Structure formats: C-alpha cells, structure tokens
Amino acid sequence: MATKKLSPQEVADMYGVKTCTLARWRCKKVGPRYAKLGSRVMYDIEDLEDWFTSRCVHTRDSAPQLRKR
C-alpha cells in the first residue's frame, strides 16, 4: 500500500522548521529520508515518523529503566 508523500513545505509546516533547513540537511546527508523525482523532493510520512521517533530523548521520568529506586 502506498503511503502519503509530503513536499518540503508540508514537512516544514508539520515540524516547525524552515524549508532551507530541510535543504541544508539534504545537502549534508542528514535529517529524514527523502526521495527525488526529477527535481521534486518528496518525504514519506512513515519515514518522517520513524525519524522523529528516533530523536526522542528519554528523561528520568519517561524511561522506566532509568528511574532511581
């Protein structure tokens, strides 16, 4: 099943970053995975969610294995 694809502008609006930040990340080969169709850049919504989740920082209260007893 195909998943929804987003433009850089839609991703920027969704995550509160500028489109130039996304472009800089692409040039540096960092940031979320993307695909190019000709000159068009598209992001897969599932890749964005995976990328975002991988950046979660656990705190003492959010990670049970880190809690002091």
Summary of the structure (lengths in Angstrom):
residues: 69
radius of gyration: 15.4
end to end distance: 45.7
largest distance: 55.6
contacts: 142
relative contact order: 0.18
helix: 45%
strand: 14%
